[in-house]
Amino acid sequence: MLDKRRRGIYILPNLFTTAALFAGFYAIVQAMNDRFEYAAVAIFVAMVLDGLDGRIARLTNTQSEFGAEYDSLSDMVSFGAAPALVMYEWALQDLGKLGWIAAFIYCAGAALRLARFNTNIDVVDKRFFQGLPSPAAAALIAGMVWVGLDNGFAGPELQWYACGLTIFAGVSMVSNVLFWSGKDINLRKSVPFIVLIALVLAFALISSYPPGILFALFLAYAASGYVFALVRWRRRRQNRLEATTTSTTQAVETATPAAPEQGDSSDPGSKS
């Protein structure tokens, strides 16, 4: 008999998923009406709601197959279609074919990223995401739009930067680079008081200049996967070089015959 918990539809987590879906749809509507700042903020709101629905489902033991599928479809709208459309409407239109191709690369990358995540859900290390998570990719897009508007830039003035960032985000989502997931954090476990102080300071820092701080944080997160991948690659390369050097040294020592000791009876010069 199938587990009823797996077949059921639970209101609480799916309510947050629906709210995230609404925020993504709202971002699309605002972008179509040239209200790009509202659109960017709506994508960040969708991120917060998307981060809550899964954790609430786990904390309340209301996980279900329906919830997982619904969350994935909501993510495609909020973090796939919405950011691509917002960036295209804001900065990429004047690039012609290149503009909509860049937006499509991002949108397709989000779809492939979500499909791979769903099929690998029981395979990969829970501590890491394979490829840049779609919410983080959406934050890069929304963050750039928000920062640009806040500093008085029109989209076409930053179109080449926007194009490069959009393609980078789309390709990163389908890459094999590992990004820290944060799923190893246990919210039920007690933490030192200093952690609470750090959280308060983090909120204060973000509130001082939300567009720039959020964009910088997610840009650093997107770069961190590649930095750690480079570090791991160099470490593996160093280990292979050391292993090769050790094997070569051992082979040379094995192939080199030992020198005869002085006074050995087998030495002809030692006979009288």
PyMOL commands that set and color helices and strands:
alter all, ss='L'
color gray80, all
select helices_A, chain A and resi 4-7+11-32+36-59+65-95+97-119+134-150+155-173+193-208+210-255+268-270
alter helices_A, ss='H'
color red, helices_A
select strands_A, chain A and resi 128-130+178-180
alter strands_A, ss='S'
color yellow, strands_A
deselect
rebuild
show_as cartoon
